[in-house]
Amino acid sequence: MGAQTSDRLQQFRKRYKEWDDLHNETGPYHYGTHYSNSSAMIVCSYLVRLEPFTQQFLQLQGGHFDLADRLFHSIREAWWSAAQLNMADVKELIPEFFYLPDFLVNANQFDLGCKQSGVALDDVVLPPWAKNDPREFIRAALESDYVSQHLHEWIDLIFGYKQQGPAAVESVNLFHPLFYEGNVDIDSIEDPLKKNDVIGFINNFGQTPKQLQEAAPSSKKVVGAGSRISGLEMALPLAGQAAMQILPLLPSLASGFHSAALGSTFGPSTATRWPAGFSICFSIFRLQVSSGRGN
């Protein structure tokens, strides 16, 4: 997300090149914030129109909605914030963008207020190509030829060989060292204040996932319309590897809270008590099979 415009890209490259750490605690990096959406506020901000996340958002905000100009209202505005306008905003989309159109609709008619421009907030404003239909927005995001042709590039950055090392530097994809697994031994930090700061930093921003591929994968070609392959099917082998890492943790992670909404749109889910990042893999595969694109 830091390299979506040439001007923004050059600013992050300049930050890396001119890095100066007076305390010599970290090496140079491009981003001091992270794309992870582990923050409760980020998740609830996207899902503010959908219960029970509305109530969680209100609790985080002291019992009231945030100012209308700061609430999630438009796909276009959210994109421009993360792609160009806000240097600290490099966050990516939460999984619900790819399977749950319900969160884009203000079905409960919450009073979200008015912007300074006078625009009243209601349903999320979608791109023109979505035809004002949240289901079409989700379908297009899942099945477009563009996604099929370019998904492997995203995999390289998040899970693959461009996640760390020289390839990450070349790709302008290097984050603060605390965002990477194994870069800090929390138990060895003796200063309690520093230890709490490190824990709070990681809890707020999350961590980069475990690197699953060190070599570049090949791109999957888009074939004829009758047997078109969804780009997200390319991710299933990697998702399977990630699942093997998550399986031992399921007893402690299976709260079911975040993924229970899977069945609200596409029928009963087979993974309603698994973490959202894990259950979505199987939800996507089921959708591809039922739509005749799982071959």
C-alpha positions as CSV (number, residue, x, y, z in Angstrom):
1,M,0.0,0.0,0.0
2,G,3.0,2.3,0.4
3,A,3.8,2.3,-3.3
4,Q,0.5,3.1,-5.0
5,T,1.7,6.5,-6.4
6,S,5.2,7.5,-7.5
7,D,5.4,10.5,-5.1
8,R,4.4,8.3,-2.1
9,L,6.9,5.6,-3.2
10,Q,9.8,8.1,-3.4
11,Q,9.0,9.4,0.1
12,F,9.2,5.9,1.6
13,R,12.4,5.2,-0.3
14,K,13.9,8.4,0.9
15,R,12.9,7.5,4.5
16,Y,14.8,4.2,4.2
17,K,17.9,5.7,2.5
18,E,18.2,8.6,5.0
19,W,17.4,6.5,8.1
20,D,19.1,7.7,11.3
21,D,18.6,6.0,14.6
22,L,20.4,7.8,17.4
23,H,19.9,4.9,19.8
24,N,21.0,2.3,17.2
25,E,18.1,0.1,18.3
26,T,16.8,-0.7,14.8
27,G,18.0,-0.8,11.2
28,P,16.4,1.2,8.4
29,Y,12.8,0.3,7.3
30,H,10.2,1.8,5.1
31,Y,7.1,1.7,7.3
32,G,6.6,2.3,11.0
33,T,3.0,1.3,10.9
34,H,1.6,-2.0,9.6
35,Y,-0.9,-3.5,7.1
36,S,-2.1,-5.9,9.8
37,N,-5.8,-5.5,10.9
38,S,-5.3,-7.0,14.3
39,S,-6.3,-3.7,15.9
40,A,-9.8,-3.9,17.4
41,M,-10.5,-0.3,16.4
42,I,-9.6,-1.0,12.7
43,V,-11.8,-4.1,12.5
44,C,-14.7,-2.4,14.3
45,S,-14.4,0.7,12.2
46,Y,-14.9,-1.3,9.0
47,L,-17.7,-3.3,10.6
48,V,-19.4,-0.4,12.4
49,R,-22.8,-1.0,10.6
50,L,-22.9,-4.7,11.6
51,E,-23.8,-6.0,15.0
52,P,-22.2,-7.1,17.3
53,F,-19.3,-4.9,16.1
54,T,-21.4,-1.8,16.4
55,Q,-21.5,-2.3,20.1
56,Q,-17.8,-3.0,20.3
57,F,-17.1,0.2,18.4
58,L,-19.2,2.2,20.7
59,Q,-17.4,0.7,23.7
60,L,-14.1,1.7,22.2
61,Q,-15.4,5.2,21.5
62,G,-16.8,5.8,25.0
63,G,-20.4,5.1,24.1
64,H,-20.9,7.2,21.0
65,F,-20.0,7.1,17.3
66,D,-16.9,8.9,16.1
67,L,-17.1,12.1,14.1
68,A,-18.8,11.4,10.7
69,D,-15.8,12.6,8.8
70,R,-13.7,9.9,10.4
71,L,-16.1,7.0,10.0
72,F,-15.8,4.5,7.2
73,H,-18.1,5.7,4.5
74,S,-16.7,5.3,1.0
75,I,-14.6,2.6,-0.7
76,R,-13.0,5.4,-2.8
77,E,-12.2,7.6,0.2
78,A,-10.7,4.6,2.1
79,W,-8.6,3.7,-0.9
80,W,-7.2,7.3,-1.3
81,S,-6.3,7.5,2.3
82,A,-4.3,4.3,2.3
83,A,-2.9,4.8,-1.2
84,Q,-2.0,8.5,-1.3
85,L,-3.2,10.9,1.3
86,N,-2.0,9.5,4.6
87,M,1.6,8.3,5.0
88,A,0.8,6.5,8.2
89,D,-2.1,4.5,6.6
90,V,-0.8,1.3,4.9
91,K,-3.5,-1.0,6.2
92,E,-5.1,-3.6,4.0
93,L,-8.7,-4.9,3.8
94,I,-10.2,-7.2,6.5
95,P,-11.5,-10.6,5.3
96,E,-15.1,-9.5,5.3
97,F,-14.4,-7.5,2.1
98,F,-14.2,-10.8,0.3
99,Y,-17.2,-12.7,1.6
100,L,-19.6,-10.6,3.6
101,P,-21.6,-7.9,1.8
102,D,-23.8,-7.3,4.8
103,F,-21.2,-5.0,6.5
104,L,-21.5,-2.5,3.7
105,V,-25.2,-1.9,4.4
106,N,-26.7,0.1,7.3
107,A,-29.5,-2.4,7.7
108,N,-30.1,-1.3,11.4
109,Q,-30.4,2.3,10.4
110,F,-27.9,3.6,12.8
111,D,-27.6,7.4,13.0
112,L,-24.0,7.8,11.9
113,G,-24.2,11.6,11.6
114,C,-23.4,14.0,8.8
115,K,-20.1,15.1,7.4
116,Q,-19.0,18.7,7.4
117,S,-20.0,18.8,3.7
118,G,-23.5,18.0,4.8
119,V,-23.5,14.4,3.5
120,A,-25.4,12.0,5.8
121,L,-23.8,8.7,6.4
122,D,-25.7,5.5,5.6
123,D,-24.7,2.6,3.4
124,V,-21.1,2.4,2.3
125,V,-20.6,4.2,-1.0
126,L,-19.4,1.6,-3.6
127,P,-17.4,2.1,-6.8
128,P,-19.5,2.6,-9.9
129,W,-18.6,-0.8,-11.3
130,A,-20.4,-2.4,-8.3
131,K,-23.7,-1.0,-9.6
132,N,-24.7,0.0,-6.0
133,D,-24.9,-3.7,-5.1
134,P,-22.8,-5.0,-2.2
135,R,-23.1,-8.6,-3.5
136,E,-21.7,-7.5,-6.9
137,F,-18.9,-5.7,-5.2
138,I,-17.9,-8.9,-3.3
139,R,-18.3,-11.1,-6.4
140,A,-16.2,-8.8,-8.6
141,A,-13.5,-8.6,-5.9
142,L,-13.3,-12.4,-5.8
143,E,-13.6,-13.3,-9.5
144,S,-12.2,-10.5,-11.6
145,D,-9.5,-11.4,-14.2
146,Y,-7.3,-8.7,-12.8
147,V,-7.3,-10.5,-9.4
148,S,-6.5,-13.8,-11.1
149,Q,-3.6,-12.3,-13.0
150,H,-2.0,-10.3,-10.1
151,L,-2.8,-12.2,-6.9
152,H,0.6,-14.0,-6.9
153,E,2.3,-10.6,-6.6
154,W,0.5,-9.9,-3.3
155,I,1.4,-13.4,-2.1
156,D,5.0,-12.6,-2.8
157,L,4.9,-9.5,-0.6
158,I,2.9,-10.9,2.3
159,F,3.9,-14.6,2.5
160,G,6.7,-15.0,-0.1
161,Y,10.2,-14.1,-1.0
162,K,9.6,-10.3,-1.0
163,Q,8.5,-10.3,2.6
164,Q,12.0,-10.0,4.1
165,G,15.7,-9.4,3.0
166,P,17.0,-7.7,-0.1
167,A,13.9,-8.5,-2.1
168,A,11.8,-6.7,0.5
169,V,14.1,-3.7,0.3
170,E,14.0,-3.7,-3.5
171,S,10.2,-3.9,-3.4
172,V,9.8,-1.2,-0.8
173,N,8.2,-3.7,1.6
174,L,10.3,-3.5,4.8
175,F,8.5,-2.8,8.1
176,H,9.6,-2.0,11.6
177,P,11.6,-5.0,13.0
178,L,9.1,-5.6,15.8
179,F,6.6,-6.6,13.1
180,Y,8.5,-9.8,12.2
181,E,8.4,-13.1,14.0
182,G,11.4,-13.9,16.1
183,N,13.0,-10.4,15.9
184,V,12.6,-9.8,19.6
185,D,12.8,-11.9,22.7
186,I,10.2,-10.3,25.0
187,D,11.2,-12.5,28.0
188,S,14.8,-11.2,27.8
189,I,13.7,-7.5,28.2
190,E,14.5,-6.6,31.8
191,D,13.2,-3.0,31.9
192,P,9.4,-3.4,32.7
193,L,8.6,-0.1,31.0
194,K,10.4,-1.0,27.8
195,K,8.9,-4.5,27.9
196,N,5.3,-3.1,28.2
197,D,6.0,-0.7,25.3
198,V,7.2,-3.5,23.0
199,I,4.2,-5.7,23.9
200,G,1.8,-2.8,23.4
201,F,3.4,-1.9,20.1
202,I,3.0,-5.5,18.8
203,N,-0.5,-5.8,20.1
204,N,-1.6,-2.6,18.4
205,F,-0.2,-3.2,15.0
206,G,0.1,-7.0,14.8
207,Q,2.8,-9.0,13.1
208,T,3.8,-10.0,9.6
209,P,2.8,-13.7,9.0
210,K,5.3,-16.5,8.9
211,Q,7.2,-16.6,5.6
212,L,5.9,-19.5,3.6
213,Q,7.8,-19.2,0.4
214,E,11.4,-18.1,-0.2
215,A,11.3,-18.5,-4.0
216,A,9.1,-16.7,-6.5
217,P,5.9,-18.7,-7.5
218,S,4.7,-18.7,-11.1
219,S,1.6,-16.8,-12.2
220,K,-1.6,-18.6,-13.0
221,K,-3.0,-17.9,-16.5
222,V,-6.6,-16.8,-17.0
223,V,-8.2,-19.3,-19.4
224,G,-11.5,-19.3,-21.4
225,A,-14.7,-17.9,-19.9
226,G,-16.2,-21.4,-19.6
227,S,-13.5,-22.6,-17.2
228,R,-12.2,-19.4,-15.7
229,I,-10.2,-19.8,-12.5
230,S,-10.7,-17.5,-9.6
231,G,-7.5,-15.7,-8.5
232,L,-8.2,-16.6,-4.9
233,E,-7.9,-20.3,-5.7
234,M,-4.2,-19.6,-6.3
235,A,-4.0,-18.8,-2.6
236,L,-5.5,-22.0,-1.4
237,P,-2.2,-24.0,-1.3
238,L,-0.6,-21.2,0.8
239,A,-3.8,-21.1,3.0
240,G,-3.4,-24.8,3.6
241,Q,0.2,-24.3,4.8
242,A,-1.0,-21.5,7.1
243,A,-3.8,-23.7,8.3
244,M,-1.3,-26.3,9.4
245,Q,0.4,-23.7,11.6
246,I,-3.0,-22.6,13.1
247,L,-4.5,-26.1,13.8
248,P,-2.6,-26.6,17.1
249,L,-3.9,-23.3,18.3
250,L,-7.6,-23.9,17.5
251,P,-8.7,-24.9,21.0
252,S,-7.6,-21.5,22.3
253,L,-8.6,-19.4,19.3
254,A,-12.0,-20.8,18.5
255,S,-14.2,-18.1,20.0
256,G,-16.4,-18.1,16.9
257,F,-17.1,-14.4,17.4
258,H,-15.4,-12.9,14.3
259,S,-16.4,-15.7,11.9
260,A,-19.9,-16.5,13.0
261,A,-21.3,-14.1,10.4
262,L,-20.2,-16.4,7.5
263,G,-23.5,-18.1,7.3
264,S,-25.6,-14.9,7.2
265,T,-25.2,-14.4,3.5
266,F,-24.0,-17.6,1.8
267,G,-25.8,-20.1,4.0
268,P,-24.6,-22.1,7.0
269,S,-20.8,-22.1,7.4
270,T,-18.8,-25.3,8.0
271,A,-16.3,-23.3,10.0
272,T,-18.4,-21.1,12.3
273,R,-16.2,-21.7,15.3
274,W,-12.8,-21.1,13.6
275,P,-10.8,-17.9,13.4
276,A,-11.9,-15.7,10.5
277,G,-8.5,-15.8,8.7
278,F,-8.7,-19.6,8.7
279,S,-12.4,-20.2,8.0
280,I,-12.4,-17.9,5.0
281,C,-10.2,-20.3,3.1
282,F,-12.9,-23.0,3.2
283,S,-15.7,-20.5,2.6
284,I,-14.1,-19.3,-0.6
285,F,-13.5,-22.8,-1.9
286,R,-17.1,-23.7,-1.2
287,L,-18.3,-20.6,-3.1
288,Q,-16.1,-21.5,-6.1
289,V,-17.5,-25.1,-6.3
290,S,-21.1,-24.0,-5.9
291,S,-20.7,-21.5,-8.7
292,G,-19.2,-23.9,-11.1
293,R,-15.6,-22.5,-10.9
294,G,-14.0,-25.0,-8.5
295,N,-12.6,-27.3,-11.2
